[in-house]
């Protein structure tokens, strides 16, 4: 488990957050109990999300994001505010010595996992925002996700395009496909389950501890291109927003994303793409030199919607290869090898009936160089996930749609190998029951 010390947002920052919240609520009458985008567009959650809950996007949902969250039907000022609460239960096959986390028992733990405010919606005709501020276990309050963007449409000759600029706090946060690391399956998971020790930095390595500006375009509804760079903010800023402090980047970390999307029929679409991220990190802001990473990813996604979205079937896949040159970590004794590699493969498929009943199967396989000081041995981990979902208010005609939504999920994660070990890998198998509510 992560044992880094985390604290509440400092008292000097609370007045700013309070003023922002007051301003946004003032600008958004009746927003206290309404999912922000649904109120803005007067559409059911199923218009933008497969399974009527998210984050998995439909083609319309991808366009809504590309256009800067700015589509608005009717009058009224935005952005608006939504509240999300996640309550969960976690059972692991073997009890975790010393407790699953501080304040929790070794097994069978209930957890008020997250309470989050979303400041989301159109800011102007061509700009919008998606910002999540969360309370989680151990009295932690801070920012989780941020994507603020400006977007326009253009036409040149016979070609049309959407273009925009986004300020966001994680590589791939701005992406529109659910095969990208920030939005890939599993969309929710336990905070109280054992975690494998290694994944490429592109797959959440910086989470909410980085800021970047990227420019993007989608041409003819087919080619998606995005490029930009990321820096780590000051330690004081990260402390104030309770972001994860990974250290210091000695230069702007470049990010590139290219994807091609095509409609195979009126009911189905296919996307194939690639991505690149290359940070040079000085961990903990100290020590000689930097740890240099080069992450190369390829992804694909497929969606099929039958009988006017009565049936939905989706597949996503992501493979990331990472090259590591660990000058800093070797010098200070945190890595055995100067050069390591990591490879991560994630595949999943989902079926939904009437955006109400869902089933997902997934597999994951992480492999890499054995490094005793960095991983305690081998990082190799493989297994799978099976999940069943119920979204009782997912239909367009459901009760209080689009004013309230609920997803109930039962997720089982199993391991064939965990951190290089096959014996006792199943001790980490996890049953996770969650109740995810949006107002």
N, C-alpha and C positions, 0 to 999 in steps of 0.2 A: 504493500500500500504506500501511497505517497505520504511522506512524513514531513514535507516542507511546512514551515510555520506560515500560517495564513491569518490575516487579521481583518477586522471590519474596516470599512471605508473610514478614513480619518474624519474627525469632527469638522475640519476646515472644508471638506468636500460636501458634507451633508446639506448645507444651505444651497449650494449650487444645484444639487440633485432635486432638492425640494422645490426650488424656483422653477426648474425645468418641468418637473411633474405638474406643478400648479399651472404653468403656462399651457402645457399640452392638454390638461384636463379642461382648462378654461376655453381652449380653442375647439374642444370636442364635446359638445353637449351630449348627454346621455351615453357617453362612451364607457362608463364604468363597468357595464356588464355586457359589452358587445365586442366580439372579435373584430379587430380594427379593419382589416381589409374587406371582410364581409359587409360591414356597415357602409364602408366607402363605396363599394360597387353594387350593393343590394343584391348580391349573389350568394348562393349557398357555398359552403366550404368545398363541396365536391366539384365546383367549377374549376378551381385551381389545383385541387389535391386529389391524387389517387387514394381511395379509401376515405375521402372526405375529412381527413384530419391533418395530414402533412407529416414530414416535409416533402414527400414525394410529389413532384409537380406533373400536371397534365400539360399538353401543348399550350393551352390558354394561360396556365399558371406561369409557364416560362416566358411568354410574351409580356405578361403583366410585370414580371420582374425586370425584363430587358428594358421596358419603357419607364423604369424608375419608380415603380409602385404608384404611378400618378393617375391611372385610369380612375375616373370618378363619375358616378351617375347621380344626378341631382345636385342640389346646392348644399352648402355647409362647409365649414372650415375644417381642415385636417392639419397635422396628423392626429391620430386617435390612440387610445390606450386600451390594451387588453390584459387580462390576468390569467395566468396558467398555474395550476397546482398539480403536483405529481406526488401521489402516495404509493408506496411500494412495499413488497415483502420479498426477502431474499433468503433462500435456503441453499447451502452448498453441501455436496456429498460428504465432505469431511469438515468437521468444525475447524475454525481458524484460531490457533493458539493465541491467547492474549486479547481476543476480540476481533471482530471484523473491521472495526475502526474505533478510535477513542470514543467512549461512551456507549458502545454497542457490545452485545454478547458475542460469543464465538459462533453462533449460528441462529437461524430462524428469527431474523430481525425485521420488524416493521420500521419504516423510515418515511418521514415527511420529506421526501427527497428534494423537491424544488418548489419554490413559490417565485414566480417571475412576472415582472411587468414588461410588456412590449409597447414601446413607443413606435408606432408604425403607421405609414400612410403617406399620402401626397402632401408635400410642403408647398409646391407651386404647380403650375400646369405641366412643368417638365422635370420636376424633381420630387424625390420621396426618400423615405428612410425605413430601416428595419433595425431597431436597437433593443436588445434584451438586457435587463438588469435583474439579477436573481439573488434570492436568499437560498442558501443550501445548508446542509448539516454543519455543525460546529460553529453556528452563528457567523457564517460567511456571507457577506453581501458584496456584490461587485458586478462589473459588466461581463457578459458572456459573449454576445455576438453584436456586431455593428456593421451595417452596410448602408451608407448614405450616398445617393447617386443622382446624377443629372443626365437626362437622356433626350434625344431628339430623333426624328426620322429624316431621311434624305432620299433624293432620287437623282440618279445620274444616267442619262440615256434610258435604256430599257430596264435598268437595275434599280432596286430599292434597297434601303439599308436602315437599320437602327444603330445609332452610335451613342456612346455615353462614357462618363467618367465616374468612378466609384472610389470612395474612401472606406476602407474596411479593415478589420482587425484579425484576419487570418488568410493565408493563401488558399484559394478555392472558395472562400466564403461568398464571393460574388458570382460563383458559377451557377448555371441554370440547370445542370444535369445531376441526377442523383447517383451517378457513378463517380463523381468528384469526391475527394476525401471529406470535405466539410459536411457533406449531405448524404454520404453513403450509408447503407444499412450496416449494423442495426441503428435505427433512429433514436432509440432510447435504451439504456442499459443500467444495471445496478451499480451504485457507488460502493457497495459492500461486498463485492465479489473479488476473488483474486484476479490480478491483471498480469498478463505476460509482459516481460521486461523490455521488449524491443519492437519498434516499428519505424519505418522511414520518417524523417522529420516533416515531410510533406503531409503525412497522415496524422496531423494534430500535434506535431512536435512543438509548435509555438502557441497553439490555441489562441487565447486572448491576450497574449503578451507581445504583440507586434502590430504595427500600423503600416498600411500601404496605400498607394494610389495607383490604380490601373485604368487603362482606357480600353474600351471594347467596341466591337461592331458585329452585327449579324447581317450578312449580305444575302438578299433574295430568300430569306428564311432558311438558308442552308448552311452557309459558312459562318462559323462563330470564331472570332479571333480576339484575344485579350492579352495585353502586355503591360507590365509595370514593375514597380520595385517596392521593397519593404525595408523598414528600419525598426529597431526596438526603441521604444520611448525611454525617457529617463526613469531611473529607479523611483524617484519621487512620484512621478505620474502613475507608474504601475502600482505603487503602494496605495495611492489615493483611490484608484479604481479596482483594486484587488486583482490585478492582472498577474499572470504567471511570468516571473522574471527569469528568463533563460540566460541572461548575460548581456553581452554587447556585440553588435555586428560592426565589423571594422569598415564595411562599405555597404552600399545599397544591395540588397539581395534580389537578383532579377527573377521575374516570374513570367512565364509564357504559356498560353493555352490556345490550342487550335482544335476545333471539332467540326465535323460535317454531319448534317442531319438531312434525312430525306423521308418523304412519305411513301411507304410501300403500297398503301391503299388509302381509302378514305377513313379507315379505321385503325391504321397502324403506322408507326414511324420507327426509324432506326437511326442511331447516332454512333459515330466512331470518332475517337479523338486522341489527343496526346497532351502532355503537360510537362513543364520543366521548372525546377526551383533550385537555386544554388546559393545558400547562405554561408558566409564565413563567420563563424561564431567564436567569441571569446567567452567560454562558460564562466558563470559567476563573476564576470567583469574583472577577472584577475588571471595571472599566470602568463607565461610567454607564448606568443603566437596564437593561432586560431585553429579550431576544428573546422575543416572545410567539407561541405556536403554538396553532392550533385545528385539530384533526384530526377529520374526520368520515368514518366508514367504513360501508360496507354489504357484507354477505357472504351467501353461500348455499352449501349443501353437500347432496349427494345420495349415498345409499348403497343398493346392491342386493346381496343375498346369495342366490344360487341353489343349489338342490340341497344343502341343509344345509351351506352355506358352501364347497361345492366350487368355486364361481365367485364372485368378488367384483368389483363395479364401483363406483367412486366418482368423484365430481366435486366440486371446490371452486372458489369464486371469491371474490375480494376486491377492492374498489375503495376507495381512500382519497383524500380531497381535503384538502389542508392549506393553511391561510392563515397567512402569516408576517408579523409586524410586527417588524422587525429594528432596534430602537432602539440596542441595545448594539453590534451588529456594524457598523452604519453609522458610529457614533461613533468606533470604534477602527480603522476601515479594513478590516474583514473582509467587508463586503458593499457592493455598489454601490447596491442598491435598498432603500428603506425597507419596501416591501410586495412580497412574492413569493407565488406559489402553486406547489404541487407536486401532481401527480396520479399515482397508481400503480394499475395494474390487473394482477392476477395470476389466471390460470386454469389448471387442470390436471385431467386425467382419468387414472385408473389401472385396470388390470385385473389380477386375481390368479387363478391356478389352483391350487387345493388349498393355498393359503397358502405356495406353494413357488416358483412362477414368476410374476414380475410385470413389467409394462411400464407406463411413465408417459410422457405427453406434456404439455408445459406451455408457456405463453406469458406474457410479461411486457412491459409498456409503461409507462415512466415519462416524464412530460412536465412542464414547468414554465417559470417565468419565467427568461429569460436573465439571468445575473448574473456579470460577469467576475471580480469579487473573490471571490465565494462559490463558484462552480463552475468558474471558468476559461472561462466562456462559457455554453453551454446544458447543462442536465442531461438532455436528452432521450436515453433509452436504450430500445431494444426488441430483442427476440429470443425465443428459445425453448429448451426443454430436452427431450431424449429420454433415457430411462433404462430399462435392463434390470436385473432383479434375480433373484437365486437365493438362496433360504433353504432349505438342504438339510434342516434339522431343524424345519421349520415345522409339519408335520402334528402332530396331537394324539398320534399313536402313534410319532413319530419317536424316534430314538436320544437318550437322555439328556434327553428333554423332561419337565419344564421346567427341567432343571438347566444346560443350556448352549444357546446359540443363536448362529448365524452368518448374516450377510447379506453377499453379494457383490454389488457394484453397478458397472455401467459407465454413466457419465453423460456426455452430450455437450451442451455449452451453446454456442449460436451467437448472433451479434449481427448485426442488420440496421442498427442505429445504436448508437453508443457515445459518450456525452457530447456529443451534438449532431453527430457526424461519421458520415457514411455511408461515405466513402472510408476504407479500412483498418479499418473496424469489425470485419471478420472476423479481423484479427490477434489479437483477444482471444478467439476461439473456443477452447474448452477441452475436452479429453478427460480424464476423471477416473475412475480405477479405485480402488475401495476395498474393504477387508475389515473388517467391523464385527463384533466378537465380544463377546458378553455371557456372563459367568459368574455 
